[in-house]
Amino acid sequence: MAADTETAAPGLTEIRDLKRTVFALREELERARSDTAEAVRQALSGANAEIAQLKATIVALRDELQEWPLRRDEAARLAQAANLDEIKQLKANVAALRDALEAARLAEEAAVRQAIMAAQDEIAQLRATTTSLREALEQANFSKQADIAAARAQDHAELTQLQATVRALREQLQIAPGHSKR
């Protein structure tokens, strides 16, 4: 009977060591999961901050675009008021200055056409910028999703590896000399 106790003691020590190893591996797996979850949370937080910045930029660009016609109209009103004042001053000399007035009107129309063309160019540029910002945002979202999928795949691979290790340790424990089921 004393011989059975002596042969059982190393087996119990080995089982206790294996249990400690399994416990340590579980703790390490939980830490790895926690670290991965924190990394994903931080990545999402960064992406959300970038999205918020892009939205603010888009809002600022949209506001500027909406204010532009008001400024253009104000400039046109000021120019028109100046022209009206000039016309009032020149009414007495209409006959002599009719040719000069016609030339000024044609120049003004050309300037308005140029201003309209410049406005249309600026609108096209702002639309292109908005489109490129939108595409960059979508690309950033796809990139973040790919990072999350890669992290999940890595976690799954680590979990599978740890499960295989636990199975191997169990098999070794069952096969270990001096360990028998009675």
C-alpha positions as a Markdown table, in Angstrom:
| # | Residue | x | y | z |
|---|---|---|---|---|
| 1 | Met | 0.0 | 0.0 | 0.0 |
| 2 | Ala | 2.9 | 2.4 | 0.7 |
| 3 | Ala | 4.2 | 1.6 | -2.7 |
| 4 | Asp | 0.9 | 2.6 | -4.3 |
| 5 | Thr | 1.0 | 5.9 | -2.5 |
| 6 | Glu | 4.5 | 6.6 | -3.6 |
| 7 | Thr | 3.7 | 5.9 | -7.3 |
| 8 | Ala | 0.4 | 7.9 | -7.1 |
| 9 | Ala | 2.1 | 11.0 | -5.6 |
| 10 | Pro | 4.2 | 11.8 | -8.7 |
| 11 | Gly | 1.1 | 11.3 | -10.8 |
| 12 | Leu | -0.9 | 13.7 | -8.6 |
| 13 | Thr | 1.9 | 16.2 | -8.8 |
| 14 | Glu | 1.9 | 16.0 | -12.5 |
| 15 | Ile | -1.9 | 16.3 | -12.7 |
| 16 | Arg | -1.7 | 19.4 | -10.4 |
| 17 | Asp | 1.0 | 20.9 | -12.6 |
| 18 | Leu | -1.0 | 20.2 | -15.8 |
| 19 | Lys | -4.1 | 21.8 | -14.2 |
| 20 | Arg | -2.0 | 24.9 | -13.3 |
| 21 | Thr | -0.7 | 25.0 | -16.9 |
| 22 | Val | -4.2 | 24.8 | -18.3 |
| 23 | Phe | -5.3 | 27.5 | -15.9 |
| 24 | Ala | -2.4 | 29.7 | -16.9 |
| 25 | Leu | -3.1 | 29.1 | -20.6 |
| 26 | Arg | -6.8 | 30.0 | -20.0 |
| 27 | Glu | -5.7 | 33.2 | -18.2 |
| 28 | Glu | -3.4 | 34.1 | -21.1 |
| 29 | Leu | -6.2 | 33.4 | -23.6 |
| 30 | Glu | -8.5 | 35.7 | -21.7 |
| 31 | Arg | -5.8 | 38.4 | -21.6 |
| 32 | Ala | -5.3 | 38.0 | -25.4 |
| 33 | Arg | -9.0 | 38.3 | -26.0 |
| 34 | Ser | -9.2 | 41.3 | -23.8 |
| 35 | Asp | -6.2 | 42.9 | -25.6 |
| 36 | Thr | -7.8 | 42.2 | -28.9 |
| 37 | Ala | -11.1 | 43.6 | -27.9 |
| 38 | Glu | -9.4 | 46.7 | -26.6 |
| 39 | Ala | -7.5 | 47.1 | -29.9 |
| 40 | Val | -10.7 | 46.8 | -31.9 |
| 41 | Arg | -12.4 | 49.3 | -29.6 |
| 42 | Gln | -9.5 | 51.7 | -30.1 |
| 43 | Ala | -9.6 | 51.2 | -33.9 |
| 44 | Leu | -13.3 | 51.9 | -33.9 |
| 45 | Ser | -12.9 | 54.9 | -31.8 |
| 46 | Gly | -10.2 | 56.3 | -34.2 |
| 47 | Ala | -12.4 | 55.5 | -37.2 |
| 48 | Asn | -15.3 | 57.3 | -35.5 |
| 49 | Ala | -13.2 | 60.3 | -34.8 |
| 50 | Glu | -12.0 | 60.4 | -38.4 |
| 51 | Ile | -15.6 | 60.1 | -39.6 |
| 52 | Ala | -16.6 | 63.0 | -37.3 |
| 53 | Gln | -13.8 | 65.1 | -38.7 |
| 54 | Leu | -14.8 | 64.3 | -42.3 |
| 55 | Lys | -18.4 | 65.1 | -41.6 |
| 56 | Ala | -17.4 | 68.4 | -40.1 |
| 57 | Thr | -15.3 | 69.1 | -43.1 |
| 58 | Ile | -18.2 | 68.3 | -45.4 |
| 59 | Val | -20.5 | 70.5 | -43.4 |
| 60 | Ala | -18.0 | 73.4 | -43.5 |
| 61 | Leu | -17.6 | 73.0 | -47.3 |
| 62 | Arg | -21.4 | 72.8 | -47.7 |
| 63 | Asp | -21.9 | 75.9 | -45.6 |
| 64 | Glu | -19.2 | 77.8 | -47.7 |
| 65 | Leu | -20.9 | 76.6 | -50.9 |
| 66 | Gln | -24.3 | 77.8 | -49.7 |
| 67 | Glu | -22.9 | 81.2 | -48.6 |
| 68 | Trp | -21.2 | 81.7 | -52.0 |
| 69 | Pro | -24.4 | 82.6 | -53.9 |
| 70 | Leu | -25.3 | 85.1 | -51.1 |
| 71 | Arg | -21.9 | 86.8 | -51.4 |
| 72 | Arg | -22.2 | 86.8 | -55.2 |
| 73 | Asp | -25.7 | 88.3 | -55.0 |
| 74 | Glu | -24.5 | 90.9 | -52.6 |
| 75 | Ala | -21.6 | 91.8 | -54.9 |
| 76 | Ala | -24.0 | 91.9 | -57.8 |
| 77 | Arg | -26.4 | 94.2 | -55.8 |
| 78 | Leu | -23.6 | 96.5 | -54.9 |
| 79 | Ala | -22.4 | 96.6 | -58.5 |
| 80 | Gln | -26.0 | 97.2 | -59.7 |
| 81 | Ala | -26.5 | 100.0 | -57.1 |
| 82 | Ala | -23.2 | 101.6 | -58.3 |
| 83 | Asn | -24.4 | 101.3 | -61.9 |
| 84 | Leu | -27.8 | 102.8 | -61.0 |
| 85 | Asp | -26.1 | 105.7 | -59.3 |
| 86 | Glu | -23.9 | 106.2 | -62.3 |
| 87 | Ile | -26.9 | 106.0 | -64.7 |
| 88 | Lys | -28.7 | 108.7 | -62.6 |
| 89 | Gln | -25.6 | 110.9 | -62.8 |
| 90 | Leu | -25.3 | 110.3 | -66.5 |
| 91 | Lys | -28.9 | 110.8 | -67.5 |
| 92 | Ala | -28.2 | 114.4 | -68.3 |
| 93 | Asn | -25.5 | 113.4 | -70.7 |
| 94 | Val | -27.3 | 110.3 | -72.2 |
| 95 | Ala | -27.0 | 111.3 | -75.8 |
| 96 | Ala | -23.3 | 111.9 | -75.6 |
| 97 | Leu | -22.4 | 108.9 | -73.5 |
| 98 | Arg | -24.8 | 106.2 | -75.0 |
| 99 | Asp | -21.9 | 104.5 | -76.8 |
| 100 | Ala | -19.8 | 104.3 | -73.6 |
| 101 | Leu | -22.7 | 103.0 | -71.6 |
| 102 | Glu | -23.3 | 100.2 | -74.1 |
| 103 | Ala | -19.7 | 99.2 | -73.9 |
| 104 | Ala | -19.9 | 99.1 | -70.1 |
| 105 | Arg | -23.0 | 96.9 | -70.3 |
| 106 | Leu | -21.3 | 94.4 | -72.6 |
| 107 | Ala | -18.2 | 94.3 | -70.3 |
| 108 | Glu | -20.5 | 93.7 | -67.3 |
| 109 | Glu | -22.3 | 90.9 | -69.1 |
| 110 | Ala | -18.9 | 89.3 | -69.9 |
| 111 | Ala | -17.9 | 89.7 | -66.2 |
| 112 | Val | -21.1 | 88.1 | -65.1 |
| 113 | Arg | -20.6 | 85.2 | -67.5 |
| 114 | Gln | -17.0 | 84.8 | -66.2 |
| 115 | Ala | -18.3 | 84.9 | -62.6 |
| 116 | Ile | -20.9 | 82.3 | -63.4 |
| 117 | Met | -18.3 | 80.1 | -65.2 |
| 118 | Ala | -15.9 | 80.5 | -62.2 |
| 119 | Ala | -18.8 | 79.6 | -59.8 |
| 120 | Gln | -19.6 | 76.6 | -61.9 |
| 121 | Asp | -16.0 | 75.5 | -61.8 |
| 122 | Glu | -15.8 | 76.0 | -58.1 |
| 123 | Ile | -19.0 | 74.0 | -57.6 |
| 124 | Ala | -17.6 | 71.2 | -59.7 |
| 125 | Gln | -14.4 | 71.2 | -57.7 |
| 126 | Leu | -16.4 | 71.1 | -54.4 |
| 127 | Arg | -18.4 | 68.2 | -55.7 |
| 128 | Ala | -15.3 | 66.4 | -56.7 |
| 129 | Thr | -13.8 | 67.1 | -53.3 |
| 130 | Thr | -16.9 | 65.8 | -51.6 |
| 131 | Thr | -16.9 | 62.7 | -53.7 |
| 132 | Ser | -13.2 | 62.0 | -53.0 |
| 133 | Leu | -13.8 | 62.6 | -49.3 |
| 134 | Arg | -16.7 | 60.2 | -49.4 |
| 135 | Glu | -14.6 | 57.6 | -51.2 |
| 136 | Ala | -11.8 | 58.0 | -48.7 |
| 137 | Leu | -14.2 | 57.5 | -45.9 |
| 138 | Glu | -15.6 | 54.4 | -47.5 |
| 139 | Gln | -12.1 | 53.1 | -48.1 |
| 140 | Ala | -11.2 | 53.8 | -44.4 |
| 141 | Asn | -14.3 | 51.9 | -43.3 |
| 142 | Phe | -13.4 | 48.9 | -45.6 |
| 143 | Ser | -9.9 | 49.0 | -44.2 |
| 144 | Lys | -11.1 | 49.0 | -40.6 |
| 145 | Gln | -13.5 | 46.1 | -41.3 |
| 146 | Ala | -10.6 | 44.1 | -42.9 |
| 147 | Asp | -8.5 | 44.8 | -39.8 |
| 148 | Ile | -11.3 | 43.6 | -37.5 |
| 149 | Ala | -11.8 | 40.4 | -39.6 |
| 150 | Ala | -8.0 | 39.8 | -39.5 |
| 151 | Ala | -8.0 | 40.2 | -35.7 |
| 152 | Arg | -11.0 | 37.8 | -35.4 |
| 153 | Ala | -9.2 | 35.2 | -37.6 |
| 154 | Gln | -6.1 | 35.5 | -35.6 |
| 155 | Asp | -8.1 | 35.0 | -32.3 |
| 156 | His | -9.8 | 32.0 | -33.8 |
| 157 | Ala | -6.4 | 30.5 | -34.9 |
| 158 | Glu | -5.0 | 31.1 | -31.4 |
| 159 | Leu | -8.1 | 29.6 | -29.8 |
| 160 | Thr | -7.8 | 26.5 | -32.1 |
| 161 | Gln | -4.2 | 26.2 | -31.2 |
| 162 | Leu | -4.8 | 26.5 | -27.5 |
| 163 | Gln | -7.6 | 23.9 | -27.7 |
| 164 | Ala | -5.3 | 21.5 | -29.6 |
| 165 | Thr | -2.7 | 22.1 | -26.8 |
| 166 | Val | -5.2 | 21.3 | -24.1 |
| 167 | Arg | -6.2 | 18.1 | -26.0 |
| 168 | Ala | -2.6 | 17.1 | -26.4 |
| 169 | Leu | -2.0 | 17.7 | -22.7 |
| 170 | Arg | -5.0 | 15.7 | -21.7 |
| 171 | Glu | -3.9 | 12.8 | -24.0 |
| 172 | Gln | -0.4 | 13.0 | -22.4 |
| 173 | Leu | -2.0 | 13.0 | -19.0 |
| 174 | Gln | -4.0 | 9.9 | -19.8 |
| 175 | Ile | -1.0 | 8.1 | -21.4 |
| 176 | Ala | 1.4 | 9.2 | -18.6 |
| 177 | Pro | 3.0 | 6.2 | -16.8 |
| 178 | Gly | 1.7 | 5.6 | -13.4 |
| 179 | His | -1.7 | 7.0 | -14.3 |
| 180 | Ser | -4.4 | 4.4 | -14.6 |
| 181 | Lys | -8.1 | 4.5 | -14.2 |
| 182 | Arg | -9.4 | 2.1 | -11.7 |
